Amino acid sequence: MQNGKMKPENLLRRSTANRKLTTGCEILDECLRGGISCDSVTEIVAESGCGKTQLCLQLSLCAQLPISHGGLNGSSLYLHSEFPFPFRRLHQLSHSFHQSNPSIYANHNDNPCDHVFVQNVHSVDHLFDIMPRIDGFVGNSKNRLPLKLIVLDSVAALFRSEFDNTPSDLKKRSSLFFKISEKLKQLANKFDLAVVITNQVTDFVESSDGLSGLRIGNLRYLYSSGRRIAPALGLAWANCVNSRFFISRSDDSIGKDRSEKDESSSSSVSRRAQRRLDIVFSPYLPGNSCEFMITREGICAVQA
């Protein structure tokens, strides 16, 4: 690199085998060929309730695993713009994670939640105020596990009401997209971080020029909960991320789980909605998909 810029010949010399962060599920890792790539920005697109936040919470814990177990031996910074933050669910997952990996904390007086740093983000301006401090936090952190994962959940919430649908506002919004992604990519490259961003969806509306139906990546159409949808923030934002994964949901049940006994000691059977992760585009992954369900212990793929 020279003057902070990557030369083409250096780009060709770079290893294509970037370090990967496990999702905590072997089948899902197999679908993603090892997990979430470091030195890269990965977007997870889904409607509300599909499990994108569940996956991000699980990644925040899995980052603490040693490298030999698919982790990054690091902590996580969780930038949260969807309020309130699910602390209760994080603690629930943390308890299960601690029970499964007691050796990580055996010689330390801490627990998994101590290594997930949560920062609320209220607006785009607030995010830009925070970003310069992330660089110093990564480089000077006194935490025993260095920062290795940044999660932004979600980017669409930051742009939900601040901009109108006018040419000038759309131009300004696109400029902010690239500034956000540029800074996150710089951090990922400088510190070999994994960066995961969640995005929401909108109902698909066919436009007269056909642009809203433009195919991006491996999937011709995106469907969830029986309706056709599109990732929020449009084509400009799609060009800001390295990889896009899409999580969909249907009403079909892929398994039944006997729930814990209630106060009357009777048990009930709960249905789990079918969820599916698709690789929409990625520079290092072919098109692939994997079905999964959300359990008390976290995300668990369904074997075919």
C-alpha positions as a printed Julia matrix, in Angstrom:
304×3 Matrix{Float64}:
   0.0     0.0     0.0
   1.17    3.52   -0.75
  -0.41    6.68    0.65
  -3.2     4.52    2.06
  -4.13    3.15   -1.38
  -3.99   -0.42   -2.6
  -2.04   -0.96   -5.82
  -3.44   -3.5    -8.33
  -0.34   -5.7    -8.11
  -0.64   -5.82   -4.3
  -4.3    -6.72   -4.57
  -3.4    -9.7    -6.75
  -0.83  -10.86   -4.21
  -3.27  -10.82   -1.31
  -4.39  -14.18   -0.02
  -7.91  -15.16   -0.99
  -8.19  -17.23    2.2
  -9.19  -14.5     4.64
  -9.74  -15.5     8.22
 -13.31  -16.59    8.91
 -15.57  -16.19   11.93
 -17.71  -19.22   12.73
 -21.47  -18.73   13.02
 -21.57  -21.3    15.81
 -23.35  -23.82   13.57
 -21.34  -26.37   11.56
 -23.91  -26.71    8.77
 -24.25  -22.94    8.35
 -20.46  -22.63    8.37
 -20.29  -25.24    5.62
 -22.75  -23.19    3.55
 -20.55  -20.1     4.05
 -17.3   -22.06    3.61
 -16.1   -21.36    7.11
 -18.25  -18.44    8.25
 -18.1   -14.65    8.02
 -15.01  -13.31    6.28
 -12.68  -10.83    7.98
 -11.27   -7.79    6.15
 -14.7    -7.47    4.55
 -18.17   -5.95    5.01
 -20.98   -8.51    5.12
 -24.64   -7.47    4.94
 -27.53   -9.54    6.29
 -30.88   -8.58    4.76
 -34.17   -9.73    6.27
 -37.59   -8.58    7.33
 -38.28   -8.11   11.02
 -38.42  -11.35   13.0
 -36.39  -13.47   10.6
 -33.36  -13.82   12.86
 -30.78  -11.3    11.64
 -30.28   -9.86   15.13
 -30.2   -13.39   16.57
 -27.37  -14.25   14.18
 -25.48  -11.04   15.04
 -25.73  -11.75   18.77
 -24.45  -15.26   18.19
 -21.54  -13.95   16.08
 -20.67  -11.49   18.86
 -20.2   -14.43   21.22
 -18.51  -16.73   18.72
 -15.85  -14.07   18.07
 -14.51  -14.89   21.55
 -13.68  -18.46   20.57
 -10.01  -19.28   19.95
  -8.89  -19.28   16.35
  -8.49  -23.06   16.49
 -12.26  -23.29   17.13
 -13.27  -20.93   14.33
 -13.39  -17.78   16.44
 -11.25  -14.64   16.35
 -10.07  -14.7    19.98
 -11.57  -11.24   20.22
 -14.36   -9.04   21.52
 -17.21   -7.34   19.64
 -18.57   -3.83   19.25
 -22.33   -3.88   18.68
 -23.64   -0.61   17.19
 -27.38   -0.78   17.77
 -29.95    1.51   16.13
 -33.03   -0.69   16.63
 -34.35    0.03   20.12
 -34.48   -1.44   22.67
 -31.36   -3.6    22.59
 -32.16   -7.28   23.38
 -30.03   -7.57   26.54
 -32.19  -10.38   27.89
 -31.64  -12.5    24.8
 -27.9   -11.74   24.83
 -27.64  -12.94   28.42
 -29.62  -16.07   27.53
 -27.29  -16.89   24.64
 -24.28  -15.96   26.76
 -25.29  -18.49   29.42
 -25.52  -21.29   26.85
 -22.27  -20.18   25.22
 -20.45  -20.18   28.57
 -21.7   -23.69   29.37
 -20.48  -24.93   25.97
 -17.07  -23.21   26.22
 -16.09  -23.08   29.91
 -12.34  -23.29   29.23
 -12.27  -19.78   27.69
 -13.22  -18.21   31.01
 -11.81  -20.78   33.46
  -8.76  -18.69   34.4
 -10.46  -15.29   34.2
 -13.05  -13.6    36.36
 -15.31  -12.64   33.46
 -18.13  -13.94   31.26
 -19.04  -13.7    27.56
 -21.16  -10.54   27.99
 -18.09   -8.68   29.28
 -16.63   -8.87   25.78
 -19.65   -7.56   23.86
 -19.58   -3.75   23.9
 -22.95   -2.21   23.06
 -23.24    1.34   21.72
 -26.59    2.89   20.82
 -26.64    4.87   17.59
 -29.48    7.36   17.19
 -28.76    8.92   13.79
 -26.33    9.1    10.9
 -24.62   12.11   12.51
 -24.27   10.16   15.75
 -22.65    7.28   13.84
 -20.11    9.64   12.3
 -19.35   11.03   15.76
 -18.66    7.5    17.01
 -16.56    6.24   14.11
 -13.36    8.22   14.82
 -13.36    6.82   18.35
 -13.6     3.23   17.11
 -10.11    3.46   15.63
  -8.66    4.45   19.0
 -10.76    1.85   20.81
  -9.45   -0.94   18.59
  -5.83    0.15   18.82
  -5.73    0.98   22.53
  -8.23   -1.43   24.06
  -7.13   -2.76   27.46
  -9.65   -5.59   27.23
  -8.0    -9.02   27.35
  -9.71   -9.86   24.07
  -8.95   -7.32   21.3
 -11.81   -6.01   19.17
 -12.31   -8.3    16.17
 -15.97   -7.84   15.17
 -18.09   -4.76   14.49
 -21.84   -5.15   14.08
 -24.13   -2.36   12.83
 -27.76   -3.34   13.44
 -29.3    -1.83   11.4
 -28.15    0.63    8.76
 -31.66    1.22    7.36
 -32.93    2.51   10.7
 -30.47    5.4    10.51
 -32.01    6.6     7.25
 -35.63    5.83    8.03
 -36.93    9.38    8.47
 -34.07   11.82    7.9
 -34.28   12.09    4.11
 -37.0    12.89    1.61
 -37.43   11.24   -1.76
 -36.01   14.24   -3.67
 -33.01   14.19   -6.06
 -30.9    16.32   -3.71
 -31.67   14.19   -0.65
 -31.12   10.95   -2.56
 -27.74   12.24   -3.73
 -26.8    13.23   -0.19
 -27.97    9.89    1.14
 -25.88    7.96   -1.41
 -22.82    9.99   -0.46
 -23.34    9.05    3.2
 -23.67    5.37    2.25
 -20.21    5.4     0.7
 -18.68    7.31    3.61
 -20.04    4.79    6.11
 -18.87    1.78    4.11
 -15.49    3.36    3.37
 -14.77    3.91    7.05
 -15.92    0.41    8.03
 -13.83   -1.15    5.25
 -10.8     0.84    6.4
 -11.24   -0.5     9.93
 -11.72   -4.04    8.64
  -8.58   -3.81    6.52
  -6.41   -2.06    9.11
  -7.23   -4.34   12.04
  -8.32   -7.52   10.2
 -11.86   -7.21   11.55
 -15.1    -8.83   10.51
 -17.82   -6.23    9.87
 -21.47   -7.3     9.76
 -24.3    -4.91    8.87
 -28.0    -5.72    8.98
 -30.49   -4.19    6.59
 -34.25   -4.15    6.43
 -36.55   -4.8     3.48
 -39.35   -3.0     1.68
 -42.28   -4.35   -0.29
 -41.41   -4.75   -3.94
 -43.14   -2.26   -6.23
 -42.6    -2.56   -9.97
 -41.59    0.79  -11.46
 -42.35    1.98  -14.97
 -38.66    1.88  -15.92
 -38.18   -1.6   -14.48
 -35.22   -0.56  -12.32
 -36.8    -1.82   -9.11
 -36.78   -5.28  -10.66
 -33.06   -5.15  -11.45
 -31.39   -8.43  -10.58
 -28.48   -8.16   -8.14
 -26.58  -11.35   -7.39
 -27.68  -14.97   -7.5
 -31.41  -14.58   -6.78
 -33.84  -13.29   -9.39
 -36.49  -12.48   -6.78
 -36.55  -12.18   -3.0
 -39.56  -13.61   -1.14
 -40.3   -13.75    2.58
 -43.53  -14.45    4.47
 -45.28  -15.05    1.16
 -44.57  -11.64   -0.38
 -42.02  -10.27   -2.77
 -39.61   -7.83   -1.15
 -36.47   -5.84   -1.88
 -33.54   -4.8     0.32
 -33.89   -1.3     1.74
 -31.68    1.61    0.59
 -31.55    0.58   -3.06
 -28.77   -0.01   -5.56
 -26.45    2.67   -4.15
 -26.16    0.85   -0.84
 -25.84   -2.57   -2.53
 -22.6    -1.3    -4.07
 -21.22   -0.48   -0.61
 -21.02   -4.01    0.81
 -18.77   -6.9    -0.18
 -21.24   -9.71    0.5
 -25.01   -9.87    0.88
 -26.86  -12.67    2.65
 -30.66  -12.85    2.63
 -32.74  -14.48    5.36
 -36.33  -15.37    4.51
 -39.15  -16.84    6.52
 -42.2   -18.93    5.69
 -45.11  -20.23    7.73
 -44.08  -23.83    7.12
 -42.89  -25.64   10.22
 -39.54  -27.42    9.93
 -39.57  -28.91   13.4
 -41.38  -29.18   16.67
 -39.8   -28.61   20.02
 -41.21  -29.59   23.36
 -41.1   -26.43   25.4
 -40.19  -26.17   29.06
 -42.9   -27.14   31.52
 -45.06  -24.3    32.73
 -46.2   -23.65   36.29
 -48.92  -26.3    36.05
 -46.27  -28.9    35.06
 -47.99  -29.46   31.74
 -45.94  -29.34   28.57
 -46.77  -27.87   25.18
 -45.43  -28.23   21.68
 -44.31  -25.1    19.83
 -43.95  -24.71   16.08
 -40.86  -23.13   14.57
 -41.16  -21.07   11.42
 -38.97  -22.13    8.54
 -36.04  -19.77    7.92
 -33.57  -19.87    5.08
 -30.27  -18.1     4.46
 -29.3   -17.44    0.83
 -26.02  -16.06   -0.48
 -27.12  -13.25   -2.8
 -23.63  -12.15   -3.81
 -20.11  -12.5    -2.49
 -16.62  -12.26   -4.03
 -15.53  -15.49   -2.33
 -18.7   -17.62   -2.22
 -20.84  -19.3    -4.87
 -24.6   -19.24   -4.65
 -25.8   -21.46   -1.81
 -28.52  -21.71    0.82
 -29.21  -23.28    4.18
 -32.36  -23.74    6.27
 -32.21  -23.07    9.98
 -34.29  -22.56   13.09
 -33.9   -20.42   16.19
 -33.72  -22.27   19.49
 -33.17  -21.19   23.06
 -29.47  -21.93   22.61
 -29.22  -19.96   19.33
 -29.35  -20.52   15.59
 -29.25  -24.13   14.49
 -29.27  -25.28   10.88
 -31.62  -27.99    9.69
 -29.99  -30.97    8.04
 -31.33  -31.75    4.59
